[in-house]
């Protein structure tokens, strides 16, 4: 089910939900790239930054939370394993 703020829930197929999530994430990537490229052009240290973009199959907004809100449904097949892998990736990134 997908629901926009104030709208009735709309039943969609899993494929349609996956496409919508992917389009949203790509939109976020393009937005961030544009914002970073247009930052303070007078500052030579800004403008470009490396971006690590990943598409996590089966993950949705609530999958990334330690505890989804009451009543929220997370359809990820193994949320605990997903969060362990995410934590490991973030730890490796932070350590360089």
N, CA, C and O atoms as a GROMACS GRO file, in nm:
protein
  384
    1UNK      N    1   0.083  -0.118   0.000
    1UNK     CA    2   0.000   0.000   0.000
    1UNK      C    3   0.088   0.124   0.000
    1UNK      O    4   0.183   0.134   0.078
    2UNK      N    5   0.058   0.216  -0.084
    2UNK     CA    6   0.125   0.344  -0.083
    2UNK      C    7   0.024   0.450  -0.047
    2UNK      O    8  -0.091   0.444  -0.091
    3UNK      N    9   0.064   0.545   0.032
    3UNK     CA   10  -0.029   0.649   0.074
    3UNK      C   11   0.042   0.782   0.081
    3UNK      O   12   0.139   0.797   0.156
    4UNK      N   13  -0.005   0.877   0.006
    4UNK     CA   14   0.048   1.013   0.014
    4UNK      C   15  -0.024   1.083   0.128
    4UNK      O   16  -0.135   1.045   0.165
    5UNK      N   17   0.038   1.184   0.182
    5UNK     CA   18  -0.020   1.256   0.295
    5UNK      C   19  -0.162   1.305   0.259
    5UNK      O   20  -0.180   1.379   0.163
    6UNK      N   21  -0.259   1.262   0.336
    6UNK     CA   22  -0.396   1.306   0.315
    6UNK      C   23  -0.472   1.228   0.210
    6UNK      O   24  -0.592   1.251   0.190
    7UNK      N   25  -0.406   1.135   0.140
    7UNK     CA   26  -0.472   1.057   0.036
    7UNK      C   27  -0.513   0.920   0.089
    7UNK      O   28  -0.463   0.875   0.192
    8UNK      N   29  -0.603   0.856   0.018
    8UNK     CA   30  -0.643   0.721   0.053
    8UNK      C   31  -0.532   0.626   0.012
    8UNK      O   32  -0.457   0.654  -0.082
    9UNK      N   33  -0.521   0.513   0.081
    9UNK     CA   34  -0.420   0.414   0.047
    9UNK      C   35  -0.446   0.359  -0.093
    9UNK      O   36  -0.562   0.340  -0.132
   10UNK      N   37  -0.340   0.336  -0.167
   10UNK     CA   38  -0.351   0.285  -0.303
   10UNK      C   39  -0.277   0.152  -0.310
   10UNK      O   40  -0.159   0.145  -0.277
   11UNK      N   41  -0.347   0.047  -0.351
   11UNK     CA   42  -0.283  -0.083  -0.364
   11UNK      C   43  -0.195  -0.081  -0.489
   11UNK      O   44  -0.239  -0.039  -0.596
   12UNK      N   45  -0.072  -0.128  -0.475
   12UNK     CA   46   0.019  -0.135  -0.589
   12UNK      C   47   0.088  -0.269  -0.587
   12UNK      O   48   0.093  -0.337  -0.485
   13UNK      N   49   0.143  -0.307  -0.701
   13UNK     CA   50   0.218  -0.431  -0.707
   13UNK      C   51   0.356  -0.409  -0.646
   13UNK      O   52   0.401  -0.295  -0.634
   14UNK      N   53   0.421  -0.516  -0.609
   14UNK     CA   54   0.556  -0.507  -0.554
   14UNK      C   55   0.650  -0.445  -0.656
   14UNK      O   56   0.737  -0.365  -0.620
   15UNK      N   57   0.634  -0.480  -0.783
   15UNK     CA   58   0.719  -0.423  -0.888
   15UNK      C   59   0.701  -0.272  -0.897
   15UNK      O   60   0.799  -0.198  -0.911
   16UNK      N   61   0.577  -0.226  -0.889
   16UNK     CA   62   0.550  -0.082  -0.896
   16UNK      C   63   0.610  -0.011  -0.776
   16UNK      O   64   0.666   0.098  -0.789
   17UNK      N   65   0.600  -0.072  -0.658
   17UNK     CA   66   0.658  -0.012  -0.538
   17UNK      C   67   0.810  -0.003  -0.550
   17UNK      O   68   0.870   0.096  -0.511
   18UNK      N   69   0.872  -0.108  -0.606
   18UNK     CA   70   1.017  -0.109  -0.624
   18UNK      C   71   1.060   0.001  -0.720
   18UNK      O   72   1.158   0.071  -0.694
   19UNK      N   73   0.987   0.017  -0.829
   19UNK     CA   74   1.019   0.123  -0.927
   19UNK      C   75   1.005   0.260  -0.863
   19UNK      O   76   1.090   0.346  -0.884
   20UNK      N   77   0.899   0.281  -0.786
   20UNK     CA   78   0.879   0.410  -0.720
   20UNK      C   79   0.991   0.439  -0.620
   20UNK      O   80   1.041   0.551  -0.615
   21UNK      N   81   1.032   0.338  -0.542
   21UNK     CA   82   1.141   0.359  -0.446
   21UNK      C   83   1.271   0.392  -0.519
   21UNK      O   84   1.345   0.481  -0.477
   22UNK      N   85   1.299   0.320  -0.628
   22UNK     CA   86   1.421   0.343  -0.705
   22UNK      C   87   1.420   0.483  -0.766
   22UNK      O   88   1.521   0.552  -0.762
   23UNK      N   89   1.307   0.524  -0.822
   23UNK     CA   90   1.298   0.658  -0.881
   23UNK      C   91   1.317   0.764  -0.774
   23UNK      O   92   1.380   0.867  -0.799
   24UNK      N   93   1.265   0.741  -0.655
   24UNK     CA   94   1.280   0.836  -0.545
   24UNK      C   95   1.427   0.847  -0.505
   24UNK      O   96   1.478   0.957  -0.485
   25UNK      N   97   1.495   0.733  -0.493
   25UNK     CA   98   1.635   0.735  -0.452
   25UNK      C   99   1.724   0.798  -0.559
   25UNK      O  100   1.816   0.872  -0.526
   26UNK      N  101   1.695   0.771  -0.686
   26UNK     CA  102   1.772   0.835  -0.793
   26UNK      C  103   1.747   0.985  -0.791
   26UNK      O  104   1.839   1.063  -0.814
   27UNK      N  105   1.623   1.026  -0.764
   27UNK     CA  106   1.591   1.168  -0.752
   27UNK      C  107   1.669   1.233  -0.640
   27UNK      O  108   1.718   1.345  -0.654
   28UNK      N  109   1.683   1.162  -0.527
   28UNK     CA  110   1.762   1.214  -0.415
   28UNK      C  111   1.908   1.231  -0.457
   28UNK      O  112   1.971   1.331  -0.425
   29UNK      N  113   1.961   1.132  -0.530
   29UNK     CA  114   2.100   1.136  -0.576
   29UNK      C  115   2.122   1.256  -0.666
   29UNK      O  116   2.219   1.330  -0.649
   30UNK      N  117   2.032   1.277  -0.763
   30UNK     CA  118   2.046   1.390  -0.856
   30UNK      C  119   2.036   1.522  -0.782
   30UNK      O  120   2.110   1.616  -0.812
   31UNK      N  121   1.945   1.532  -0.685
   31UNK     CA  122   1.930   1.654  -0.606
   31UNK      C  123   2.058   1.684  -0.530
   31UNK      O  124   2.106   1.798  -0.531
   32UNK      N  125   2.114   1.583  -0.463
   32UNK     CA  126   2.237   1.604  -0.386
   32UNK      C  127   2.354   1.642  -0.476
   32UNK      O  128   2.432   1.731  -0.442
   33UNK      N  129   2.366   1.575  -0.590
   33UNK     CA  130   2.473   1.609  -0.684
   33UNK      C  131   2.463   1.754  -0.728
   33UNK      O  132   2.564   1.825  -0.733
   34UNK      N  133   2.342   1.799  -0.759
   34UNK     CA  134   2.322   1.937  -0.804
   34UNK      C  135   2.355   2.035  -0.692
   34UNK      O  136   2.423   2.135  -0.715
   35UNK      N  137   2.307   2.007  -0.570
   35UNK     CA  138   2.333   2.096  -0.457
   35UNK      C  139   2.482   2.105  -0.428
   35UNK      O  140   2.534   2.214  -0.403
   36UNK      N  141   2.551   1.992  -0.430
   36UNK     CA  142   2.695   1.993  -0.403
   36UNK      C  143   2.772   2.068  -0.512
   36UNK      O  144   2.868   2.138  -0.482
   37UNK      N  145   2.729   2.053  -0.637
   37UNK     CA  146   2.798   2.120  -0.748
   37UNK      C  147   2.778   2.270  -0.744
   37UNK      O  148   2.863   2.345  -0.792
   38UNK      N  149   2.666   2.316  -0.688
   38UNK     CA  150   2.635   2.460  -0.687
   38UNK      C  151   2.672   2.529  -0.556
   38UNK      O  152   2.642   2.647  -0.539
   39UNK      N  153   2.734   2.459  -0.464
   39UNK     CA  154   2.770   2.518  -0.334
   39UNK      C  155   2.877   2.625  -0.354
   39UNK      O  156   2.975   2.604  -0.426
   40UNK      N  157   2.857   2.737  -0.293
   40UNK     CA  158   2.957   2.842  -0.280
   40UNK      C  159   3.072   2.832  -0.380
   40UNK      O  160   3.181   2.786  -0.346
   41UNK      N  161   3.048   2.875  -0.500
   41UNK     CA  162   3.147   2.863  -0.607
   41UNK      C  163   3.277   2.938  -0.578
   41UNK      O  164   3.380   2.908  -0.639
   42UNK      N  165   3.275   3.034  -0.484
   42UNK     CA  166   3.396   3.106  -0.449
   42UNK      C  167   3.489   3.025  -0.360
   42UNK      O  168   3.606   3.060  -0.346
   43UNK      N  169   3.439   2.920  -0.300
   43UNK     CA  170   3.520   2.837  -0.211
   43UNK      C  171   3.576   2.720  -0.291
   43UNK      O  172   3.500   2.635  -0.337
   44UNK      N  173   3.706   2.716  -0.309
   44UNK     CA  174   3.765   2.613  -0.395
   44UNK      C  175   3.756   2.473  -0.336
   44UNK      O  176   3.780   2.375  -0.407
   45UNK      N  177   3.721   2.462  -0.207
   45UNK     CA  178   3.712   2.330  -0.145
   45UNK      C  179   3.574   2.267  -0.162
   45UNK      O  180   3.553   2.152  -0.125
   46UNK      N  181   3.479   2.340  -0.217
   46UNK     CA  182   3.346   2.283  -0.234
   46UNK      C  183   3.317   2.264  -0.382
   46UNK      O  184   3.391   2.312  -0.467
   47UNK      N  185   3.211   2.197  -0.411
   47UNK     CA  186   3.170   2.179  -0.549
   47UNK      C  187   3.145   2.034  -0.582
   47UNK      O  188   3.037   1.999  -0.629
   48UNK      N  189   3.242   1.949  -0.558
   48UNK     CA  190   3.224   1.808  -0.588
   48UNK      C  191   3.259   1.725  -0.466
   48UNK      O  192   3.348   1.759  -0.389
   49UNK      N  193   3.189   1.618  -0.453
   49UNK     CA  194   3.217   1.524  -0.344
   49UNK      C  195   3.183   1.385  -0.394
   49UNK      O  196   3.087   1.368  -0.468
   50UNK      N  197   3.260   1.285  -0.354
   50UNK     CA  198   3.226   1.150  -0.396
   50UNK      C  199   3.095   1.106  -0.331
   50UNK      O  200   3.067   1.139  -0.216
   51UNK      N  201   3.016   1.033  -0.405
   51UNK     CA  202   2.888   0.984  -0.354
   51UNK      C  203   2.885   0.834  -0.372
   51UNK      O  204   2.908   0.783  -0.482
   52UNK      N  205   2.856   0.763  -0.264
   52UNK     CA  206   2.841   0.618  -0.269
   52UNK      C  207   2.692   0.589  -0.276
   52UNK      O  208   2.621   0.603  -0.176
   53UNK      N  209   2.643   0.549  -0.393
   53UNK     CA  210   2.500   0.526  -0.413
   53UNK      C  211   2.474   0.377  -0.419
   53UNK      O  212   2.539   0.305  -0.495
   54UNK      N  213   2.380   0.331  -0.339
   54UNK     CA  214   2.343   0.190  -0.338
   54UNK      C  215   2.192   0.177  -0.343
   54UNK      O  216   2.120   0.258  -0.285
   55UNK      N  217   2.146   0.076  -0.412
   55UNK     CA  218   2.003   0.045  -0.414
   55UNK      C  219   1.984  -0.083  -0.334
   55UNK      O  220   2.029  -0.190  -0.376
   56UNK      N  221   1.920  -0.072  -0.221
   56UNK     CA  222   1.898  -0.187  -0.134
   56UNK      C  223   1.767  -0.254  -0.171
   56UNK      O  224   1.660  -0.205  -0.136
   57UNK      N  225   1.776  -0.364  -0.241
   57UNK     CA  226   1.657  -0.435  -0.288
   57UNK      C  227   1.570  -0.480  -0.170
   57UNK      O  228   1.619  -0.543  -0.076
   58UNK      N  229   1.444  -0.447  -0.176
   58UNK     CA  230   1.350  -0.488  -0.073
   58UNK      C  231   1.343  -0.395   0.047
   58UNK      O  232   1.256  -0.413   0.133
   59UNK      N  233   1.432  -0.297   0.054
   59UNK     CA  234   1.432  -0.206   0.169
   59UNK      C  235   1.343  -0.086   0.139
   59UNK      O  236   1.341  -0.034   0.027
   60UNK      N  237   1.269  -0.042   0.240
   60UNK     CA  238   1.191   0.080   0.223
   60UNK      C  239   1.226   0.175   0.337
   60UNK      O  240   1.321   0.151   0.412
   61UNK      N  241   1.152   0.281   0.350
   61UNK     CA  242   1.182   0.386   0.447
   61UNK      C  243   1.201   0.331   0.589
   61UNK      O  244   1.296   0.367   0.658
   62UNK      N  245   1.110   0.244   0.633
   62UNK     CA  246   1.112   0.196   0.770
   62UNK      C  247   1.219   0.090   0.794
   62UNK      O  248   1.254   0.063   0.910
   63UNK      N  249   1.273   0.028   0.690
   63UNK     CA  250   1.376  -0.074   0.706
   63UNK      C  251   1.500  -0.016   0.772
   63UNK      O  252   1.572  -0.088   0.842
   64UNK      N  253   1.527   0.112   0.749
   64UNK     CA  254   1.648   0.175   0.801
   64UNK      C  255   1.635   0.219   0.947
   64UNK      O  256   1.732   0.266   1.006
   65UNK      N  257   1.518   0.205   1.006
   65UNK     CA  258   1.496   0.247   1.145
   65UNK      C  259   1.521   0.131   1.240
   65UNK      O  260   1.494   0.016   1.207
   66UNK      N  261   1.573   0.162   1.360
   66UNK     CA  262   1.589   0.058   1.461
   66UNK      C  263   1.454   0.000   1.500
   66UNK      O  264   1.439  -0.122   1.514
   67UNK      N  265   1.356   0.086   1.518
   67UNK     CA  266   1.221   0.044   1.554
   67UNK      C  267   1.121   0.122   1.470
   67UNK      O  268   1.104   0.242   1.492
   68UNK      N  269   1.054   0.056   1.375
   68UNK     CA  270   0.953   0.128   1.296
   68UNK      C  271   0.841   0.179   1.386
   68UNK      O  272   0.817   0.122   1.493
   69UNK      N  273   0.772   0.284   1.345
   69UNK     CA  274   0.661   0.337   1.424
   69UNK      C  275   0.550   0.233   1.442
   69UNK      O  276   0.538   0.142   1.360
   70UNK      N  277   0.472   0.245   1.548
   70UNK     CA  278   0.361   0.151   1.570
   70UNK      C  279   0.269   0.145   1.448
   70UNK      O  280   0.230   0.248   1.393
   71UNK      N  281   0.237   0.026   1.408
   71UNK     CA  282   0.146   0.007   1.295
   71UNK      C  283   0.214   0.007   1.160
   71UNK      O  284   0.151  -0.025   1.060
   72UNK      N  285   0.343   0.044   1.154
   72UNK     CA  286   0.414   0.046   1.026
   72UNK      C  287   0.451  -0.097   0.987
   72UNK      O  288   0.490  -0.178   1.072
   73UNK      N  289   0.440  -0.127   0.860
   73UNK     CA  290   0.472  -0.260   0.810
   73UNK      C  291   0.601  -0.252   0.729
   73UNK      O  292   0.611  -0.173   0.634
   74UNK      N  293   0.699  -0.333   0.766
   74UNK     CA  294   0.824  -0.341   0.691
   74UNK      C  295   0.826  -0.475   0.620
   74UNK      O  296   0.824  -0.580   0.685
   75UNK      N  297   0.829  -0.474   0.489
   75UNK     CA  298   0.820  -0.596   0.411
   75UNK      C  299   0.956  -0.659   0.382
   75UNK      O  300   0.963  -0.757   0.308
   76UNK      N  301   1.063  -0.606   0.439
   76UNK     CA  302   1.196  -0.662   0.411
   76UNK      C  303   1.203  -0.805   0.464
   76UNK      O  304   1.157  -0.831   0.575
   77UNK      N  305   1.260  -0.897   0.386
   77UNK     CA  306   1.261  -1.038   0.427
   77UNK      C  307   1.345  -1.068   0.552
   77UNK      O  308   1.311  -1.159   0.627
   78UNK      N  309   1.454  -0.994   0.575
   78UNK     CA  310   1.538  -1.018   0.694
   78UNK      C  311   1.594  -0.885   0.742
   78UNK      O  312   1.708  -0.850   0.714
   79UNK      N  313   1.513  -0.813   0.814
   79UNK     CA  314   1.546  -0.677   0.859
   79UNK      C  315   1.668  -0.675   0.950
   79UNK      O  316   1.753  -0.587   0.938
   80UNK      N  317   1.678  -0.772   1.041
   80UNK     CA  318   1.791  -0.776   1.135
   80UNK      C  319   1.923  -0.792   1.060
   80UNK      O  320   2.020  -0.723   1.090
   81UNK      N  321   1.927  -0.883   0.963
   81UNK     CA  322   2.049  -0.903   0.884
   81UNK      C  323   2.081  -0.778   0.802
   81UNK      O  324   2.197  -0.741   0.789
   82UNK      N  325   1.978  -0.714   0.748
   82UNK     CA  326   1.998  -0.591   0.671
   82UNK      C  327   2.061  -0.483   0.758
   82UNK      O  328   2.156  -0.417   0.716
   83UNK      N  329   2.010  -0.465   0.880
   83UNK     CA  330   2.064  -0.362   0.969
   83UNK      C  331   2.206  -0.395   1.014
   83UNK      O  332   2.288  -0.304   1.030
   84UNK      N  333   2.236  -0.524   1.035
   84UNK     CA  334   2.374  -0.562   1.070
   84UNK      C  335   2.470  -0.528   0.956
   84UNK      O  336   2.578  -0.475   0.980
   85UNK      N  337   2.430  -0.560   0.833
   85UNK     CA  338   2.515  -0.529   0.717
   85UNK      C  339   2.531  -0.379   0.699
   85UNK      O  340   2.641  -0.331   0.669
   86UNK      N  341   2.423  -0.304   0.718
   86UNK     CA  342   2.429  -0.158   0.707
   86UNK      C  343   2.524  -0.101   0.812
   86UNK      O  344   2.606  -0.014   0.781
   87UNK      N  345   2.515  -0.149   0.936
   87UNK     CA  346   2.603  -0.102   1.043
   87UNK      C  347   2.749  -0.134   1.011
   87UNK      O  348   2.837  -0.052   1.035
   88UNK      N  349   2.774  -0.251   0.956
   88UNK     CA  350   2.909  -0.290   0.920
   88UNK      C  351   2.964  -0.200   0.809
   88UNK      O  352   3.079  -0.156   0.815
   89UNK      N  353   2.881  -0.171   0.708
   89UNK     CA  354   2.923  -0.081   0.599
   89UNK      C  355   2.952   0.059   0.651
   89UNK      O  356   3.050   0.121   0.610
   90UNK      N  357   2.868   0.109   0.740
   90UNK     CA  358   2.889   0.243   0.796
   90UNK      C  359   3.016   0.248   0.881
   90UNK      O  360   3.090   0.347   0.878
   91UNK      N  361   3.040   0.142   0.957
   91UNK     CA  362   3.162   0.136   1.039
   91UNK      C  363   3.286   0.137   0.949
   91UNK      O  364   3.383   0.207   0.978
   92UNK      N  365   3.284   0.058   0.842
   92UNK     CA  366   3.397   0.054   0.748
   92UNK      C  367   3.418   0.190   0.682
   92UNK      O  368   3.531   0.234   0.664
   93UNK      N  369   3.308   0.258   0.647
   93UNK     CA  370   3.318   0.390   0.586
   93UNK      C  371   3.381   0.490   0.684
   93UNK      O  372   3.467   0.569   0.646
   94UNK      N  373   3.337   0.486   0.810
   94UNK     CA  374   3.387   0.580   0.910
   94UNK      C  375   3.535   0.558   0.940
   94UNK      O  376   3.608   0.653   0.968
   95UNK      N  377   3.577   0.435   0.933
   95UNK     CA  378   3.719   0.405   0.959
   95UNK      C  379   3.809   0.438   0.840
   95UNK      O  380   3.930   0.448   0.854
   96UNK      N  381   3.748   0.454   0.723
   96UNK     CA  382   3.824   0.490   0.604
   96UNK      C  383   3.887   0.372   0.544
   96UNK      O  384   3.955   0.383   0.443
   0.00000   0.00000   0.00000
